[in-house]
Amino acid sequence: MASALGSRVESVRNSSLLRFSLNFIRALSSSPSSSSSSAVASAKNPKKSKRRKKNLFEVAQFLPNWGIGYHMAKTHWNEVSYEITKLNLYKDGRHGKAWGIAYKNGLPLADAPKKISGVHKRCWRYLPNVLRASESSTNLTISTDSGLKVETEAT
């Protein structure tokens, strides 16, 4: 019985020794290539932090008067935007409800503001090239005044 137990212990030692040696050889053979490839990869491409896109309220917080009167659109929309007319912010300032007038190709789709859907999705952007309603009305009055002056000078 002692001899059977001794042979059993001997076989366990040999198998664990065999496993250890195989694992050691695997580690040696794979470590130089993986460490050199990881060093090369880290030298070529340092970790780029992904810029987090913003929801409507995170975009509006940097505009005067929380973006009321400014045009905003989702990044995947073409020639469609909202002129923000009303914001209902929650306490944290990043969530809430928003209302606005929808525009397509620069023309309003409706006269009355409607609730904007998807304001919490992270795909909103500010449209700086679109004139605000107050700016466009002042530009129209200036242009008509100058047009009247030209007509009065001509006669």
Backbone torsions as a table, in degrees:
resi	resn	phi	psi	omega
1	MET	NA	-39.0	178.9
2	ALA	-65.8	-35.9	179.8
3	SER	-69.5	-36.4	178.7
4	ALA	-66.7	-40.0	178.9
5	LEU	-68.4	-38.4	179.5
6	GLY	-65.6	-40.2	179.6
7	SER	-69.0	-33.9	178.8
8	ARG	-65.6	-45.1	178.7
9	VAL	-63.5	-39.1	179.9
10	GLU	-64.4	-40.9	179.4
11	SER	-68.5	-36.2	177.7
12	VAL	-66.0	-42.3	178.7
13	ARG	-62.4	-43.8	-178.6
14	ASN	-65.7	-41.2	-179.1
15	SER	-68.8	-39.7	178.3
16	SER	-69.0	-35.6	176.9
17	LEU	-66.1	-39.5	178.6
18	LEU	-65.1	-44.1	178.0
19	ARG	-62.5	-44.2	180.0
20	PHE	-60.4	-44.7	-178.2
21	SER	-66.4	-40.0	178.3
22	LEU	-65.8	-42.7	177.4
23	ASN	-63.5	-38.6	179.3
24	PHE	-64.4	-42.9	179.2
25	ILE	-65.5	-41.5	177.3
26	ARG	-61.1	-43.4	-179.1
27	ALA	-64.2	-40.4	179.4
28	LEU	-68.1	-41.0	-176.4
29	SER	-72.3	-31.7	-177.6
30	SER	-92.4	-24.4	-174.5
31	SER	-67.4	-41.5	-179.4
32	PRO	-65.0	-40.3	-178.3
33	SER	-71.2	-38.9	-179.3
34	SER	-71.8	-38.0	-179.6
35	SER	-70.7	-37.7	179.1
36	SER	-71.3	-37.7	178.8
37	SER	-69.6	-36.4	178.3
38	SER	-70.5	-34.4	177.6
39	ALA	-67.4	-39.9	178.5
40	VAL	-67.5	-41.8	-179.7
41	ALA	-65.1	-39.9	-179.8
42	SER	-71.5	-29.5	177.6
43	ALA	-73.0	-36.7	-179.4
44	LYS	-74.4	-51.2	-174.9
45	ASN	-121.0	93.5	172.9
46	PRO	-67.1	154.5	-175.6
47	LYS	-58.1	122.8	177.2
48	LYS	-95.7	125.8	177.7
49	SER	-82.1	131.5	-179.5
50	LYS	-76.2	127.4	179.3
51	ARG	-75.3	127.5	-177.7
52	ARG	-81.1	128.4	178.5
53	LYS	-71.6	165.8	-172.0
54	LYS	-114.4	148.7	171.9
55	ASN	-83.6	177.1	-173.8
56	LEU	-59.3	-39.3	-176.0
57	PHE	-73.3	-34.1	177.2
58	GLU	-69.7	-29.5	174.7
59	VAL	-74.4	-43.3	-174.4
60	ALA	-70.4	-24.4	-174.0
61	GLN	-66.1	-22.3	-179.8
62	PHE	-91.6	-7.6	178.6
63	LEU	-89.7	154.6	177.2
64	PRO	-61.6	140.9	178.9
65	ASN	56.1	37.4	178.6
66	TRP	54.5	32.8	173.1
67	GLY	80.2	7.7	179.9
68	ILE	-70.5	125.9	-176.5
69	GLY	96.3	-8.4	179.9
70	TYR	-97.3	158.9	180.0
71	HIS	-97.6	134.3	176.6
72	MET	-135.8	152.4	-179.2
73	ALA	-148.1	160.5	172.4
74	LYS	-75.8	152.9	-173.3
75	THR	-64.9	-28.1	-177.0
76	HIS	-92.8	1.0	177.5
77	TRP	-84.2	139.2	175.1
78	ASN	-112.2	122.2	176.0
79	GLU	59.9	23.8	175.7
80	VAL	-125.8	135.3	179.6
81	SER	-152.4	171.6	174.8
82	TYR	-122.2	136.7	168.4
83	GLU	-94.4	116.0	-174.1
84	ILE	-69.7	127.0	179.5
85	THR	-113.7	-28.2	-176.8
86	LYS	-152.4	139.3	175.4
87	LEU	-127.1	138.2	173.4
88	ASN	-120.2	98.4	-175.4
89	LEU	-88.3	144.5	170.1
90	TYR	-84.2	176.8	-172.3
91	LYS	-60.9	-35.5	-176.2
92	ASP	-75.3	-15.4	177.8
93	GLY	82.2	-1.3	-180.0
94	ARG	-111.6	-3.5	-178.3
95	HIS	-135.4	160.5	178.3
96	GLY	156.0	-154.4	179.7
97	LYS	-128.2	152.3	-179.2
98	ALA	-140.8	146.3	176.4
99	TRP	-125.4	149.8	179.1
100	GLY	-167.1	172.1	178.2
101	ILE	-99.4	125.8	-178.9
102	ALA	-77.7	138.6	178.1
103	TYR	-124.5	141.6	173.6
104	LYS	-135.5	125.3	-176.4
105	ASN	55.8	33.7	177.1
106	GLY	83.3	-1.2	-179.6
107	LEU	-111.3	137.7	-179.9
108	PRO	-68.7	139.1	178.2
109	LEU	-81.9	-28.7	-180.0
110	ALA	-147.7	158.7	179.3
111	ASP	-82.0	-36.4	-176.9
112	ALA	-90.1	141.8	176.5
113	PRO	-69.2	150.3	175.9
114	LYS	-128.7	161.4	-178.7
115	LYS	-68.0	133.4	-178.3
116	ILE	-88.0	128.0	178.9
117	SER	-92.9	151.5	176.6
118	GLY	76.8	28.3	-177.0
119	VAL	-71.3	-20.8	-180.0
120	HIS	-90.2	-7.8	177.7
121	LYS	-70.6	147.8	-173.9
122	ARG	-93.7	68.2	-179.4
123	CYS	-148.8	22.9	-173.9
124	TRP	-93.9	150.2	176.8
125	ARG	-144.0	155.3	177.2
126	TYR	-90.9	138.1	178.6
127	LEU	-102.6	100.3	-175.6
128	PRO	-76.2	-20.6	-174.6
129	ASN	-82.0	-12.9	-178.8
130	VAL	-86.3	130.0	-179.6
131	LEU	-73.6	142.2	174.6
132	ARG	-73.0	159.4	-177.3
133	ALA	-62.5	-40.5	-178.9
134	SER	-68.6	-36.2	178.6
135	GLU	-68.6	-40.7	-178.0
136	SER	-67.8	-35.8	179.4
137	SER	-69.7	-36.9	177.6
138	THR	-69.2	-36.5	177.7
139	ASN	-65.0	-36.2	179.4
140	LEU	-67.5	-39.6	-179.5
141	THR	-69.3	-36.3	178.5
142	ILE	-66.8	-42.9	-178.3
143	SER	-67.5	-36.9	179.1
144	THR	-71.0	-35.3	177.3
145	ASP	-64.5	-44.3	179.9
146	SER	-67.5	-33.1	177.2
147	GLY	-66.2	-38.1	177.7
148	LEU	-67.1	-38.2	179.2
149	LYS	-64.3	-38.8	179.5
150	VAL	-65.4	-40.7	-180.0
151	GLU	-67.9	-38.2	-179.9
152	THR	-70.6	-32.9	178.2
153	GLU	-70.8	-33.3	-177.8
154	ALA	-70.3	-29.9	-177.9
155	THR	-91.9	NA	NA
